[in-house]
Amino acid sequence: MSADSERRNLVSALRDAFGVARPSTGWWAWLRDPHFLVALLAALPVWFGIGLMARDYMQVAFTTCALLSFVVVQPFVEELAFRGALQGFLLQRGAARPVGPISFANLATTAAFVALHFTAQPSVWALTVVVPSLVFGHLRERFASVMPAIALHSIYNTGFAATAWYVLR
């Protein structure tokens, strides 16, 4: 096997391991998918509610690096690790069986995702990632790709940052 062939095989294996595949409906078709659109629209009242009720609890550093990390880096890294690697691994091992309307792989990944947030946030804030995590996991399974989950995670974080900026200015 040539070095080029080995390199292609390695890249392909890494892409598969992290769920970075072309979504089953195509690269951008998921933007018009009703599940993606409902998940996007559902965030609007959440951001509004956070702005009204959580204002006194918000502590946000509005620096360029912090914002880029929150909106780009964290969604990318977290989704690759959790929905890409962990959930993908569990799905490959047969954990797609449902527990109610949600797969075991999605529930286990959500538990790990929430546990990570407990290390960096107060308990109440950490628990607020349960529903978004389940949504990201659903999109990962629906499209057989982590890309829609990365996009939605980034949008959710952008909306949260915009809400925080608006109420704290």
N, C-alpha and C positions, 0 to 999 in steps of 0.2 A: 504494500500500500504506500502511495506517495505521501509526502509531507502535506501537500495541498489537500489530499483526500482525508488524511487524518485530522487536519485543522477543520475542514468542513464538518466532519463527523463530530468533533468536539463541540463546535459552535452549535450544531443541531441538537446535541445531547443537552447542552446548557440551556438552550432555548426551550426545549421540552421540559426540563427539570424545573424551570421557573415560570412556566406557563406563558412565555412570551411567544405566542403563536398568532397567526393571522386569525382574528375572530371568525367563528363559523359562518357568520353572515357577511363577512368582508370587513375591510378596515374601518369604514365609516358608517356602514349600515346600522350599527348598533345605536348611533345617535338618533335614529328615527324609530327605534324599537319602543313599544309601549312600556315595557318594564323599566327601561332606562329613563324614559320621559317621566313616568310616575315617580321614580326615585328622585329625579331632579326637582320636580315640582313639589314633592313632599318636604323638601328642605326649606322652602320659603316660609311656611308658618313656624317651623322650628327656629329659624334665625330670628324671626320676629319675636317669638316667645323668649328666646335667650336675651334679646335686646331689652325686653320689658322686665323680665324676672331676675336675670343673673347679673345685671349691671354692677351691683355692689361687690360681686365676687370675682370679677374679671381682673386679672393682672397680666397685661400684655406688653411686651417690649416691641415697639414699632421701629425696628431697624431694618435696613435693606437685607442684611444677612438672615435675620430672624424670619422675615417674611418669605424670602426665597426658600429657606429651609422648611417652613411650615406649609407652603403652597406647592413646592416642587419636589424637594429632596425627600421629605418624610413620606408623602404619599407613594412616591416611586419605590423607595427602599422598603417601607412597610408592606406594600402590596406584593412586591417581589418575594419577600420573605414569608409572609403569611398566606396570602391567597395563591401566590405562585408556587413556592417551594412546599410549604407545609400542607396546604389544602390539596395541591396537586399530588403530593406523595400519598396522602390519605385516600384520595380518589382512585389512584392507581392500585391501592391495596384493598379496594372493594368497599370503602367507607361511603360510597354514594347512596347506600340504603337510607331511606328516609326515617326520620324520627318526627312524625307528624309531617308538616309540609317542608321541613328543612332536613338536609342531609346530615348524617353524623359528621362527615368531614367539615361541613360548614360550622356546625355547633362546636366541634373540638377546636377549630381554628379561631372561632370567636372567643372561646374561653382563653386561649393563649394570647390573643390580641388584647383582651381586657386586662389580663394579668400584666402585660407589658405596660399598659397605661396606669396601673396601680403603682408602678415604681416611680412614676414621674408626676402624678397628679393626685389631688385629693380624691377620696373614694367616690363621692357623688359625680365628679367630672369623669372619672375613669369609667363609671357605669354608663355614662351617656354614650359611650362608643359601641354598646351592645347592638343596638338596632342598625346603625350604619354598617357595622362589621358584617351582620347577617345579609344586608343588602349587597355589599361588595362581594361576599361569598356567593350569593345567588347569581350575580352577574358573571362571576368567574366561571361558574358551572354552566350557565345558560349559553355563553358564547365560547366556551372551551378556550378561553384566553384571559389573561390577567389585565390586558390593556383597557377594557371598559371600566374595570374596578379602579385602576390607577387614575383614569380621567375623572371619574365621579368623586373619588377621594380628594383629588386636587380641587375640584369644584366645591365640595363641601367645606374644605379648609379655607378656600378663598372667601366663601360666604360668611363663615365664622369670623375670619379676620376683618372683613368689611363691616360686619355687625359690631365687633369689638371696637373698631376704629370710630364708627359712627357714635356709639353710646359713650365712649370715653373721651371724645374730643372736647 
